[in-house]
């Protein structure tokens, strides 16, 4: 299934081709409309433009100031993904008191095998951030790429993880 970004929103209760509604009005639990994506501050990724682009793709960006709080969110299991700015983490390693590779390793441990998508962006070359990427990053996009490219790769990684989970448990 592909994610389509359009300037025209699709109605929430669009009829399904088979005549069934995509929303069951008799279903008692509310649907979770947005996938939640944590972003560790400080980062230039937290802009109005970035938030709008992710919102259009059904992602809500949640800024987090502390890497410890990021781990807590992951342990609670309410997060679908994390977007890390490797340059910002490495630039503020003294104030954060943690390196990007160590943070990613801890996030993977906290996820306990759940389908958590970790995406990373950087201006640097792959070889310069290789340790962080090998620690458990699912998506790496250079800062020169568009937000659309980043969102599409995050969505593709999420779908791959869901298929893997279905294959293992189904």
C-alpha positions as CSV (number, residue, x, y, z in Angstrom):
1,X,0.0,0.0,0.0
2,X,1.5,3.3,-1.0
3,X,1.1,6.6,0.8
4,X,-0.3,9.3,-1.4
5,X,0.3,12.9,-0.5
6,X,-2.2,15.3,-2.0
7,X,-3.2,18.9,-1.4
8,X,-6.8,17.6,-1.4
9,X,-7.7,15.7,1.8
10,X,-9.5,12.4,1.4
11,X,-12.8,12.4,3.3
12,X,-12.5,10.4,6.5
13,X,-15.6,8.3,5.7
14,X,-14.9,7.6,2.0
15,X,-16.9,4.7,0.7
16,X,-15.0,1.5,0.1
17,X,-15.2,0.1,-3.5
18,X,-17.1,-2.9,-2.2
19,X,-19.8,-0.7,-0.7
20,X,-18.6,-1.1,2.9
21,X,-17.6,2.0,4.9
22,X,-14.0,2.2,6.0
23,X,-15.3,3.4,9.4
24,X,-17.5,1.0,11.3
25,X,-20.0,3.2,13.3
26,X,-20.8,0.3,15.6
27,X,-17.2,-0.2,16.6
28,X,-16.9,0.9,20.2
29,X,-13.2,1.7,20.3
30,X,-12.1,5.0,18.7
31,X,-9.8,4.7,15.7
32,X,-6.3,5.9,16.1
33,X,-6.2,8.4,13.3
34,X,-2.5,9.5,13.4
35,X,0.7,7.6,13.8
36,X,2.9,9.3,16.4
37,X,6.5,10.3,15.6
38,X,8.9,11.5,18.3
39,X,11.5,14.1,17.4
40,X,14.3,14.8,19.9
41,X,15.0,18.5,20.4
42,X,16.9,20.6,19.6
43,X,16.7,20.1,15.8
44,X,15.9,22.2,12.7
45,X,13.3,19.5,11.8
46,X,10.7,21.0,14.1
47,X,9.2,23.6,11.8
48,X,5.7,24.4,10.7
49,X,6.4,23.1,7.2
50,X,7.7,19.8,8.5
51,X,4.8,19.3,10.8
52,X,2.3,20.1,8.0
53,X,4.0,17.6,5.7
54,X,4.0,14.8,8.2
55,X,0.4,15.6,9.2
56,X,-0.7,15.3,5.6
57,X,0.8,11.8,5.7
58,X,-1.1,10.9,8.9
59,X,1.8,11.5,11.3
60,X,1.7,13.7,14.4
61,X,5.1,15.0,15.4
62,X,5.8,15.0,19.1
63,X,8.8,17.0,20.2
64,X,10.7,15.6,23.2
65,X,13.4,17.6,25.0
66,X,15.2,14.8,26.9
67,X,16.5,11.4,25.5
68,X,15.3,9.8,28.8
69,X,11.7,10.9,28.0
70,X,12.1,9.4,24.6
71,X,12.9,6.1,26.1
72,X,9.9,6.4,28.4
73,X,7.6,7.0,25.5
74,X,9.0,4.0,23.6
75,X,8.6,1.7,26.7
76,X,4.9,2.8,27.0
77,X,4.4,1.6,23.4
78,X,2.4,4.6,22.2
79,X,5.0,5.7,19.6
80,X,5.1,4.5,16.0
81,X,8.4,6.0,15.1
82,X,11.3,8.3,16.0
83,X,12.9,10.9,13.8
84,X,16.5,11.7,14.9
85,X,18.7,14.5,13.6
86,X,22.1,12.9,13.9
87,X,23.9,16.2,13.4
88,X,22.0,17.9,16.2
89,X,22.5,15.0,18.6
90,X,26.3,14.9,17.9
91,X,26.6,18.7,18.1
92,X,24.9,18.7,21.6
93,X,26.3,15.4,22.9
94,X,27.8,17.3,25.9
95,X,24.4,18.7,26.9
96,X,22.5,15.5,26.1
97,X,25.2,13.3,27.7
98,X,24.7,10.6,25.1
99,X,25.9,9.8,21.6
100,X,23.6,9.0,18.7
101,X,24.8,5.3,18.4
102,X,24.2,4.8,22.2
103,X,20.8,6.4,22.0
104,X,19.7,4.3,19.1
105,X,20.8,1.1,20.9
106,X,18.8,2.1,24.0
107,X,15.8,2.9,21.9
108,X,15.9,-0.6,20.2
109,X,16.2,-2.2,23.7
110,X,13.3,-0.2,25.0
111,X,11.1,-1.2,22.1
112,X,11.5,-4.8,23.1
113,X,10.9,-6.1,19.5
114,X,7.8,-3.9,18.8
115,X,7.5,-2.3,15.4
116,X,9.2,1.0,16.1
117,X,10.6,2.8,13.0
118,X,13.7,4.8,13.7
119,X,14.5,7.3,11.0
120,X,17.6,9.5,10.9
121,X,18.7,12.5,8.9
122,X,22.1,14.1,8.5
123,X,24.1,16.4,6.3
124,X,27.0,14.0,6.6
125,X,28.0,11.2,4.4
126,X,26.9,7.6,5.2
127,X,30.4,6.6,6.3
128,X,30.5,9.4,8.8
129,X,27.3,8.3,10.6
130,X,27.7,4.5,9.9
131,X,28.0,3.6,13.6
132,X,24.7,5.3,14.4
133,X,23.0,3.7,11.4
134,X,24.2,0.2,12.2
135,X,22.9,0.6,15.8
136,X,19.4,0.1,14.5
137,X,18.2,2.9,12.1
138,X,15.6,1.8,9.7
139,X,15.6,4.8,7.4
140,X,18.5,7.2,6.6
141,X,17.9,10.3,4.5
142,X,20.4,13.0,3.7
143,X,19.3,16.5,4.8
144,X,19.5,17.6,1.1
145,X,16.5,15.3,0.3
146,X,12.9,16.5,0.4
147,X,10.5,16.0,3.3
148,X,8.4,13.9,0.9
149,X,11.3,11.5,0.3
150,X,11.7,11.2,4.1
151,X,8.0,10.5,4.7
152,X,7.8,8.0,1.9
153,X,10.8,6.1,3.2
154,X,9.4,6.1,6.8
155,X,6.1,4.8,5.5
156,X,7.8,2.1,3.5
157,X,9.9,1.0,6.5
158,X,6.7,0.9,8.6
159,X,4.9,-1.3,6.0
160,X,7.9,-3.7,5.9
161,X,7.9,-4.0,9.7
162,X,4.2,-4.7,9.7
163,X,4.6,-7.4,7.1
164,X,7.5,-9.0,9.0
165,X,5.4,-9.0,12.2
166,X,2.5,-10.5,10.4
167,X,4.7,-13.2,8.9
168,X,6.2,-14.1,12.2
169,X,3.0,-14.1,14.2
170,X,0.5,-15.0,11.4
